[in-house]
Amino acid sequence: MDSIKKKCENCLSMNKRGVAHYTHNAAVMSTIGNDPNIALDFEMYRAKTNEDEKDEGEFTAALRLLNRVVHEHPSLIDIVVYDALACNLVFIKECQKLGIDAIVRVKKTNNISLKEVKRATNKTDSVLKFIEDGYVIEVYESFFYMNDMEEPIRYIKYAKEKKDSDETKRTQMLIITTCMDMKLETLYRIIKARWDIENKTFNNLKNNAHLSHCFIHGGNAVEGILYLLFIASNIFQLFKIRRLRNSNKNQKELARLLVKGMYTLKRRKEIIFNSA
């Protein structure tokens, strides 16, 4: 939510080309994988309380969100997937304390133990080869101890190669995980599905639920609006996927048909149920 006019004491602020922008940001937890992809909960970033502080960032809000959801819904989460922002000892230890497993992307890092296992793994032979989405994927695996941790962590490299007519595409994906027994192919599909929160959940909320629009500021109003947006979107997704399984209509068209149906009910009294 971004505005150059509306603001409140809970706003985060930034300057873009000399213009002050006031925002409300949140860390969001969503399901990934098979449809429907629904938003489970969110946690707002906290604004600075004085000039010497900084506005809160995503990682701090995400840790608070994870703790709250796990404590409020103890049996809801088995595995949490996060991008490279969470590739650190703090996040891994927090997941272990909460009794859940973590799967985290690895990119550039200053962690010494990660650098060492990366170099060591590059010198080993692949432990598995499989084909997924036209890519031939070779898997390299090692186990290491991150800093002062007592339990080992699994480090996995997926080296991907795809041959087109005129060129060969090569890329790789690195992860660390506390899932010690999960199949390597399953771990690959899970970390690949991490993009669902952007491509499906956020894409749907922004395009069909006006998530980016700043409706109101102040107090708990922003959180109230977000909860309404998420609840409405989740219910619509569940209705579309589970009740209209053979429908290929997009969400806007389905909403138009629902409104049309409600108008028909209003005009045709004989098909309205008598609550008595």
N, C-alpha and C positions, 0 to 999 in steps of 0.2 A: 504494500500500500504506500503510495507516494503522492505527496501534494506540495505545491509551492505556496499555498494559501492557508490551508488548515494546519493547525499545530496544537499540541497540548504538552503537559509536563512529562508524558511518557514517550514523546517522540525521540527517535534517533535523528540526528541532523548531519547533513553533508553539503558541501558546495560543489555544484556542477557548472563550470564555466562562469563562475561568479554569482550564480543564483543559488539561494538556500533551498534545499529540498528537505522536507520533513517526512520521515518514514516510520512505519511500524513493520518490523521483520519478525519472523517466527521460524523456529526449527520444527519440521513436520515429520511425523512417523507414518509410513504408508506400507501397505502390503505390496509385494512384487510377485512376478510370475504370472500364473494363469489369471484371467479376468474373473471377477471384477477387481480392479486395483483401487482400494479405498483408503482414505485418510483416517488413521486410527486416532490421532491426537496431535496437539501442537503445544509449543512453549514459546512465549514471546521473549525476544531479546529485551534486556533491561537497559534503560537509558542511564547515562552518567548522572550522578547526584550533585557533582560540583565540577568546576573547571579543571581540577587536577586529575580527574579520572577520565577514562575512555568509555565509550558505549560498549556494552557487552557484545561479544562475538558469537558466531554460530556454535562453536564447540562447547562453550560453557552452557549455553541454552540446551544443546542436545543432550549433554550429560544429565542435566536437571530433568529433562523430558523422559529420558530412559529410566531414571530412578523412579519417577512418579508413576509411570505406566506399569513397571514391573511390580511395584508395591501395591498399586490399586487393583491390578489384574494379574495375580501370581502365576496363573497357568496359561497366559496368553502368548508369551514369547519364549521360543527355544533358541532362536538364532537371530542376531542382528547384523545387518550388512551396512557398511559405511565406506565412504571414499577415503582418499589418502589423508584427509585432514585428521582422521582418527588413527593414523598409523603411528601410535606412540604408546608408551608404557602406561600412561594414565588411563587411557580408554580400555586397554586389555585388562588391567587390574580391576577396573570398575565392573566390567562384564563378568569376570570371575567371581567377584564379591557378590554380584546379583544372581549368580548361578545360571548364566546364559552363555552360549558360545558366540564368538565374533568371527566375521569374515571381513577383511579390510584390504582395500587396494593399496599397493605400494608404488610410490613414484620416487622422486628425489627425496632423500632423507639424510640427515646428519647423524642418525643413530649409528654408533660404531658397530654394534652387534649385527645390525641389519646389513651394513656394508660388508662385513666379513662373511656372512652367510651367502650374500649375493655373489661375491667373488668365488667362494668355495663351490656353490651350486653350478656356476658357469663352467666348471672344470669336470663335472660329473656327466655320466651318460643318462640319456632319457630313460624314464621308468615306464612310460606308456605312450602310445600313439593312437589317436582316433580322429575321425572326420566329423566336422560339425559345420553346417551352413556353407559347404564348399571349401572350407579350410582344412588342411592337414595340420593337426595340432600335436606337437611333441611336448611331453610334460617332464619337468625336472623337479625333484623334490628333496628337501633337506629338513632337518630339525635343529633348532638352536634355542639358546636361552637369551631372552632379551634383558639386558642389564642385570639387575639383581633378582630376577624372578626365579622361583624354585621349580616351576613346571615348564617343560619344553613347549615351544611353539612351532607350528608347521609352516615352512616357507615353500611356496610353489611357483614355478615359472611355466607359463604356457607360451611356447614359441609357435606362432601361427604362420602358415604359408598357403597362399592361394594363387594358382596359375591361371591367368587370363590368356587371351589369344596372343597378345604382344608383350606382356610383362608378367613378372612374378611379384606379388605383394607379400611383404614380410612384416610382421609386427609381433609384439609380445605383451603379455599381461602378467603382472606379478601380484601375488597376494600373500598375506599371512593369515593364519586361522588357528583357533583353539579347537576346531572340529578334528579330532585325531583319527577317527575311524570312517569318516564320510568318503565316498568314492570321489576320485579326482574329476571324473566327468560331471558329477553332480555339483561339485564346488565350482566348476567352470560355468555351468548354466546359472547358478545362483548369482555369482559376481557379475555375469553378463546381464542378468535381469535387473541389476541395480539401476540401470537407466530407465526402468519403468516409472520411477517416481517423477522423472522429468518428462519423458515421452508420453506417458499416459495420465498419471495423477495430476501433475501441475498443468499439463497441456489442457486437460479437460476443465480444470478449475478456472484457468485464465480465460479460455475461449468461450466456455459455456456457463460459467458461474460468476464472472466479473471479479475474480479474486484480486486483481491488481488495482481495482477502483477504490478510492478512498471515500467511503460512505460517511464516516463520522469520526470524531476524535474525542478523547477524554474518558477518564475513569475506566470502567470495564466494558465500555461500549464496543471498542474494536474487537475484543475477544468474543463478545456476544455475537457480533456480526459474523466473525469467522466460524464460530460453532454452527450458526444457522446455515452458512454456505456449505460447510463440510457435511452436515447432516443431510441437507437437501440433495447434494451431489451424490452422497453415498447411497441414499435411498433410491435415487433415479438409476444409478449404475446397477444396483442389485435387482431392481425391477426389470431393467433392460436385458441383463445377462441371464437371469434365472427364470423370468416369465415370458420373455419374447425371444426365445432362443434362435428362432429361424428368421428374425427380422434383420434386414441390412440397412435400416433407416438410421440416420445420424441423430444425435441427441436433440438438436434444434427442431428437426422434423417431428420427432416423437413428442416433444413438448407442445408443438403446434396442434398435433392430433389430440393430445390430452385436453388442451384448452377447448378445442372444437367439441370434444365429447362432453365436457362439462356444460358447455353452452346448450348442447342438445338435451341434456338432462333437465336443464332449467326450463326449456321450452316444451318439453313433453312430460306432462305430469303423470301420465299413465305408467312410465317406466321408473319413476322415483319410488323407492321403497318407503313404506309407511312405518315409521319408527315405533308406532303403538303396537 
